[in-house]
Amino acid sequence: MDGTSRSSTFKSDVFKIFAGSSTQPFFAHADILARSDVLRQVVQGSWKESLEQTIRWTEWDDVAVEKFLEWLYTNDYTCPYPTPIHSLVKEDGEKDGQPKVSNKPSNTHVAPTQTDITEPHSDPFRKPPAKKQKLLPLKDLTWSGANPAKKLSPAQEYDKWPGHQLWRPQQLDYGVPFSIHAELYLMGCRYLLDDLRSRAWSRLRAMLVKIGRPPPGSPVITNVRDLILEVYDKIDGSGGDVEPLKELLATFVVDNFTAFQASGIEDWATSDNKPAREFIPGLMSKLMLRVEELEDEVSKPKPVVAPSPSIESGVDWFGGSDSLPSIYYPGRGRRR
């Protein structure tokens, strides 16, 4: 954005935006909101919102709208890290619920409470589907909408967060960051902002990969269950089970199915909760893929490995006439 366009942007009309049931508005310039083709029609058309210069988003909460506007102005957004659950991190030798400091070297032993969770975008160009569908591991899951050209500073990467050295994933509450990334993904879908959508998807995937395989009963299992219900409650039904965020969540559940099974996720099939019921078909299709992979692995013939020759085997290693190998000594030739 050059100086002229920036000056023009900040001279454009200012809109008030109310989130959820809040009576405290946010303010944003019309030209900034017009980055979205959908919102451009709102702020430049002959709608009630454009005439009153007021927008009401009852479906989004304050935090989501604040982060959304932050992204519109800066092309990035900040997000809090997961918070430690002190009732779970207190162990023998710890005081006042404070976590033990890892013995691993680190520049700091205090994790920040709020900063940017960012992750370099992987190279997410989905390969053409093979004849037989394969369930990809979570760490290899890609989405063609993610932007591989965007590179972020290593200091900003989620992997560099010192909290990974202090707490295990099952000792952290991921509810807030999960919700923020998911809401921004959904807002990217709603307002046709593919860059925002891909950024939020990539960060959420980075968190799930870092979590790995939490044991049954971990708070993160509850966090993911709540996230699934939130996504299926708000997301557009288009795209089916291959919709990137749905696929991401289903893959994580399949990878950790024992833990989710212990949480009663199978009961969602008969639940009165519509989002819960809608999640089950996609989950079952991925479980079937996993079962087929395991069956194929079991049915593969095991290769026959020939025994390795040894000195005792009597093999003529160097063309000698007897059973012992000839050995080459530098400067002295070969000896048996």
C-alpha positions as CSV (number, residue, x, y, z in Angstrom):
1,M,0.0,0.0,0.0
2,D,1.7,3.2,-1.1
3,G,1.3,6.6,0.7
4,T,-1.5,7.8,-1.5
5,S,-3.7,4.7,-1.1
6,R,-3.0,4.6,2.7
7,S,-4.0,8.3,3.0
8,S,-7.2,7.5,1.0
9,T,-7.9,4.5,3.2
10,F,-7.8,6.5,6.4
11,K,-9.9,9.2,5.0
12,S,-12.7,6.8,4.1
13,D,-15.9,6.5,6.2
14,V,-15.7,4.9,9.6
15,F,-18.1,2.1,10.4
16,K,-19.3,1.0,13.9
17,I,-19.3,-2.7,14.3
18,F,-21.2,-4.4,17.2
19,A,-20.2,-8.0,18.0
20,G,-22.6,-10.5,19.7
21,S,-24.7,-8.8,22.3
22,S,-22.1,-6.2,23.1
23,T,-23.1,-2.5,23.3
24,Q,-19.5,-1.4,22.9
25,P,-18.7,-0.9,19.2
26,F,-15.5,-1.5,17.2
27,F,-14.5,1.0,14.5
28,A,-13.2,0.3,11.1
29,H,-12.6,2.2,7.9
30,A,-14.8,1.4,4.9
31,D,-11.8,0.8,2.6
32,I,-10.4,-1.7,5.1
33,L,-13.6,-3.6,5.3
34,A,-13.8,-3.5,1.5
35,R,-10.9,-6.0,1.4
36,S,-13.6,-8.5,1.5
37,D,-15.8,-8.7,-1.6
38,V,-18.8,-9.5,0.6
39,L,-18.2,-6.6,3.0
40,R,-17.5,-4.2,0.1
41,Q,-21.1,-4.7,-1.0
42,V,-22.2,-3.8,2.6
43,V,-20.2,-0.6,3.0
44,Q,-20.5,0.7,-0.6
45,G,-24.1,-0.5,-1.5
46,S,-27.4,1.0,-0.7
47,W,-28.0,-1.2,2.3
48,K,-29.2,-0.1,5.7
49,E,-25.7,-0.8,7.1
50,S,-24.0,1.5,4.6
51,L,-26.6,4.3,5.2
52,E,-26.3,4.1,9.0
53,Q,-22.6,3.1,8.8
54,T,-23.3,0.5,11.4
55,I,-22.7,-3.3,11.2
56,R,-24.1,-5.8,13.7
57,W,-22.5,-9.3,13.8
58,T,-24.6,-11.2,16.3
59,E,-23.0,-14.5,15.3
60,W,-19.4,-13.5,16.2
61,D,-18.2,-12.6,19.7
62,D,-16.0,-9.7,20.7
63,V,-12.7,-11.6,20.5
64,A,-13.3,-13.0,17.0
65,V,-14.3,-9.5,15.6
66,E,-11.3,-7.9,17.2
67,K,-8.9,-10.5,15.7
68,F,-10.7,-10.2,12.4
69,L,-10.2,-6.4,12.2
70,E,-6.6,-6.8,13.3
71,W,-6.1,-9.1,10.4
72,L,-7.8,-6.7,7.9
73,Y,-5.5,-3.9,9.0
74,T,-2.2,-5.8,9.4
75,N,-2.7,-9.0,7.4
76,D,-1.9,-10.9,10.6
77,Y,-3.4,-11.6,14.0
78,T,-2.2,-12.3,17.5
79,C,-3.6,-15.1,19.7
80,P,-3.0,-16.2,23.2
81,Y,-1.1,-19.4,23.9
82,P,-2.8,-22.3,25.7
83,T,-2.9,-21.7,29.4
84,P,-1.6,-24.2,32.0
85,I,-4.1,-25.9,34.2
86,H,-2.3,-25.6,37.5
87,S,-4.3,-28.4,39.2
88,L,-2.7,-30.8,36.6
89,V,0.8,-29.4,36.6
90,K,1.4,-29.5,40.3
91,E,3.7,-32.3,41.2
92,D,6.0,-33.4,44.0
93,G,8.5,-30.6,44.6
94,E,6.4,-27.9,43.0
95,K,5.1,-25.0,44.9
96,D,1.8,-23.1,44.5
97,G,0.9,-24.9,41.4
98,Q,3.8,-23.5,39.4
99,P,5.3,-25.9,36.8
100,K,8.7,-27.4,37.1
101,V,11.3,-25.8,34.8
102,S,12.7,-28.2,32.3
103,N,16.4,-29.1,32.4
104,K,16.6,-28.3,28.7
105,P,18.5,-25.2,27.9
106,S,16.3,-22.2,27.2
107,N,16.7,-18.4,27.1
108,T,13.7,-18.0,29.4
109,H,11.8,-20.2,31.9
110,V,8.7,-18.0,31.9
111,A,6.2,-18.6,29.1
112,P,4.4,-15.4,27.8
113,T,0.7,-15.3,28.5
114,Q,-0.2,-13.8,25.2
115,T,1.6,-13.5,22.0
116,D,1.4,-14.5,18.3
117,I,0.9,-18.1,17.5
118,T,2.3,-18.4,14.1
119,E,3.6,-21.3,12.0
120,P,5.3,-21.3,8.6
121,H,2.8,-22.5,6.0
122,S,3.7,-25.9,4.8
123,D,3.8,-26.5,1.0
124,P,0.1,-27.5,0.9
125,F,-0.6,-28.5,-2.7
126,R,-2.8,-31.6,-2.5
127,K,-1.6,-34.3,-4.9
128,P,-4.2,-35.8,-7.3
129,P,-6.1,-38.5,-5.5
130,A,-4.8,-42.0,-6.2
131,K,-7.0,-44.8,-7.3
132,K,-7.3,-46.0,-3.7
133,Q,-7.9,-43.3,-1.1
134,K,-5.4,-43.1,1.7
135,L,-5.7,-41.6,5.1
136,L,-2.9,-39.1,5.6
137,P,-1.2,-38.6,9.0
138,L,-2.1,-35.3,10.6
139,K,1.4,-33.9,10.2
140,D,1.2,-34.6,6.4
141,L,-2.3,-33.2,6.0
142,T,-2.3,-30.4,3.5
143,W,-4.8,-28.1,1.9
144,S,-4.4,-26.4,-1.4
145,G,-5.9,-23.2,-0.1
146,A,-3.0,-22.6,2.3
147,N,-0.4,-20.1,1.1
148,P,3.1,-21.6,0.9
149,A,4.8,-18.4,0.0
150,K,4.1,-16.7,3.4
151,K,7.2,-17.1,5.5
152,L,7.2,-16.0,9.1
153,S,10.1,-15.2,11.6
154,P,11.2,-18.3,13.6
155,A,10.9,-16.1,16.7
156,Q,7.1,-16.1,16.0
157,E,6.6,-19.7,15.4
158,Y,4.4,-21.7,17.7
159,D,7.0,-24.4,17.9
160,K,9.4,-22.0,19.6
161,W,7.1,-21.2,22.5
162,P,9.0,-21.9,25.7
163,G,5.8,-23.4,27.2
164,H,6.5,-26.6,25.3
165,Q,9.5,-27.2,27.5
166,L,7.5,-26.5,30.7
167,W,4.2,-28.3,30.2
168,R,2.9,-31.4,28.5
169,P,0.0,-30.9,26.1
170,Q,-2.4,-32.7,28.5
171,Q,-1.6,-30.0,31.2
172,L,-2.8,-27.1,29.0
173,D,-6.2,-25.6,28.2
174,Y,-6.5,-25.0,24.4
175,G,-10.1,-23.7,24.5
176,V,-9.3,-20.1,23.7
177,P,-6.8,-20.4,21.0
178,F,-8.8,-23.2,19.4
179,S,-11.9,-21.0,19.3
180,I,-10.0,-18.0,17.9
181,H,-8.4,-19.9,15.0
182,A,-11.7,-21.7,14.2
183,E,-13.7,-18.4,14.3
184,L,-11.3,-16.7,12.0
185,Y,-11.3,-19.6,9.6
186,L,-15.1,-19.4,9.6
187,M,-15.1,-15.7,9.1
188,G,-12.6,-16.2,6.2
189,C,-15.2,-18.6,4.7
190,R,-18.1,-16.3,5.2
191,Y,-16.4,-13.1,3.8
192,L,-14.4,-14.8,1.1
193,L,-11.0,-14.1,2.5
194,D,-8.9,-17.0,1.5
195,D,-5.7,-15.7,3.0
196,L,-7.3,-15.5,6.4
197,R,-8.9,-18.9,6.1
198,S,-5.6,-20.5,5.1
199,R,-3.7,-18.8,7.9
200,A,-6.1,-19.9,10.6
201,W,-6.2,-23.4,9.2
202,S,-2.4,-23.7,9.2
203,R,-2.1,-22.4,12.8
204,L,-4.8,-24.8,14.1
205,R,-3.1,-27.7,12.3
206,A,0.2,-26.7,13.9
207,M,-1.3,-26.8,17.3
208,L,-2.9,-30.2,16.8
209,V,0.4,-31.7,15.4
210,K,2.2,-30.3,18.5
211,I,-0.4,-31.9,20.8
212,G,0.3,-35.3,19.3
213,R,-1.5,-38.1,21.1
214,P,-3.0,-37.0,24.4
215,P,-4.1,-39.8,26.9
216,P,-7.7,-40.5,27.6
217,G,-9.3,-38.0,30.0
218,S,-7.0,-35.1,29.0
219,P,-8.6,-31.6,28.9
220,V,-7.5,-31.3,25.3
221,I,-9.9,-34.0,24.4
222,T,-12.7,-31.9,25.8
223,N,-11.3,-28.8,24.0
224,V,-11.4,-30.6,20.6
225,R,-14.9,-31.9,21.2
226,D,-16.1,-28.4,21.9
227,L,-14.2,-27.2,18.8
228,I,-15.9,-29.8,16.6
229,L,-19.4,-28.7,17.8
230,E,-18.6,-25.1,17.3
231,V,-17.3,-25.7,13.7
232,Y,-20.2,-27.9,12.7
233,D,-22.7,-25.5,14.2
234,K,-21.4,-22.5,12.1
235,I,-19.7,-23.9,9.0
236,D,-21.4,-24.0,5.6
237,G,-22.4,-27.5,4.6
238,S,-20.7,-27.2,1.2
239,G,-17.6,-29.3,0.6
240,G,-18.8,-32.3,2.6
241,D,-16.3,-34.3,4.6
242,V,-13.4,-33.0,2.4
243,E,-14.0,-29.5,3.6
244,P,-10.4,-28.6,5.0
245,L,-11.3,-27.9,8.6
246,K,-13.7,-30.8,8.9
247,E,-11.1,-33.1,7.4
248,L,-8.4,-31.7,9.9
249,L,-10.6,-32.4,12.9
250,A,-11.7,-35.8,11.8
251,T,-8.1,-36.9,11.2
252,F,-7.1,-35.8,14.6
253,V,-9.9,-37.8,16.2
254,V,-9.0,-40.9,14.2
255,D,-5.4,-40.6,15.2
256,N,-6.5,-40.5,18.8
257,F,-9.6,-42.6,18.6
258,T,-9.0,-44.6,21.8
259,A,-9.0,-41.3,23.8
260,F,-12.1,-40.0,22.1
261,Q,-13.8,-43.3,22.4
262,A,-13.3,-43.2,26.2
263,S,-14.9,-39.7,26.1
264,G,-18.1,-41.2,24.6
265,I,-17.8,-39.6,21.2
266,E,-19.6,-42.6,19.6
267,D,-22.7,-41.6,21.4
268,W,-22.9,-38.5,19.1
269,A,-24.4,-40.8,16.5
270,T,-27.7,-40.8,18.4
271,S,-27.4,-37.4,20.0
272,D,-30.1,-34.7,19.9
273,N,-27.3,-32.2,19.0
274,K,-27.3,-31.7,15.3
275,P,-23.6,-30.7,14.9
276,A,-22.6,-33.8,16.9
277,R,-24.6,-36.1,14.6
278,E,-23.2,-34.4,11.5
279,F,-19.7,-35.1,12.5
280,I,-20.1,-38.9,12.8
281,P,-20.4,-39.8,9.1
282,G,-17.1,-38.1,8.2
283,L,-15.5,-39.7,11.2
284,M,-16.7,-43.2,10.3
285,S,-15.5,-42.8,6.7
286,K,-12.0,-42.0,7.9
287,L,-12.1,-44.8,10.5
288,M,-12.9,-47.2,7.6
289,L,-9.9,-46.0,5.7
290,R,-7.7,-46.6,8.7
291,V,-9.1,-50.1,9.1
292,E,-8.4,-50.9,5.5
293,E,-4.9,-49.7,5.8
294,L,-4.3,-51.9,8.9
295,E,-5.8,-54.9,7.0
296,D,-3.6,-54.3,4.0
297,E,-0.6,-54.0,6.3
298,V,-1.4,-57.4,8.0
299,S,-2.1,-59.1,4.7
300,K,1.2,-58.1,3.1
301,P,3.6,-61.1,2.8
302,K,6.6,-60.6,5.0
303,P,9.9,-60.5,3.1
304,V,12.3,-63.4,3.6
305,V,15.6,-62.1,4.8
306,A,18.6,-64.2,3.9
307,P,21.1,-64.8,6.7
308,S,24.0,-62.5,6.6
309,P,27.3,-64.2,5.8
310,S,29.9,-64.3,8.5
311,I,33.5,-65.4,8.9
312,E,32.3,-68.6,10.6
313,S,30.0,-69.4,7.7
314,G,32.8,-70.7,5.5
315,V,32.0,-68.2,2.7
316,D,34.9,-67.5,0.4
317,W,34.9,-63.7,0.7
318,F,37.9,-62.8,-1.5
319,G,38.3,-65.7,-3.8
320,G,40.5,-67.7,-1.6
321,S,40.8,-71.5,-1.9
322,D,39.8,-72.3,1.7
323,S,37.0,-71.4,4.0
324,L,38.8,-68.5,5.7
325,P,38.7,-65.0,4.1
326,S,41.8,-63.5,2.7
327,I,42.7,-60.2,4.4
328,Y,44.5,-57.4,2.7
329,Y,47.3,-55.7,4.6
330,P,48.5,-52.4,3.2
331,G,52.0,-52.6,1.8
332,R,52.2,-56.4,2.5
333,G,49.6,-57.8,0.2
334,R,47.0,-60.4,1.1
335,R,47.2,-62.9,3.9
336,R,45.1,-65.8,4.8
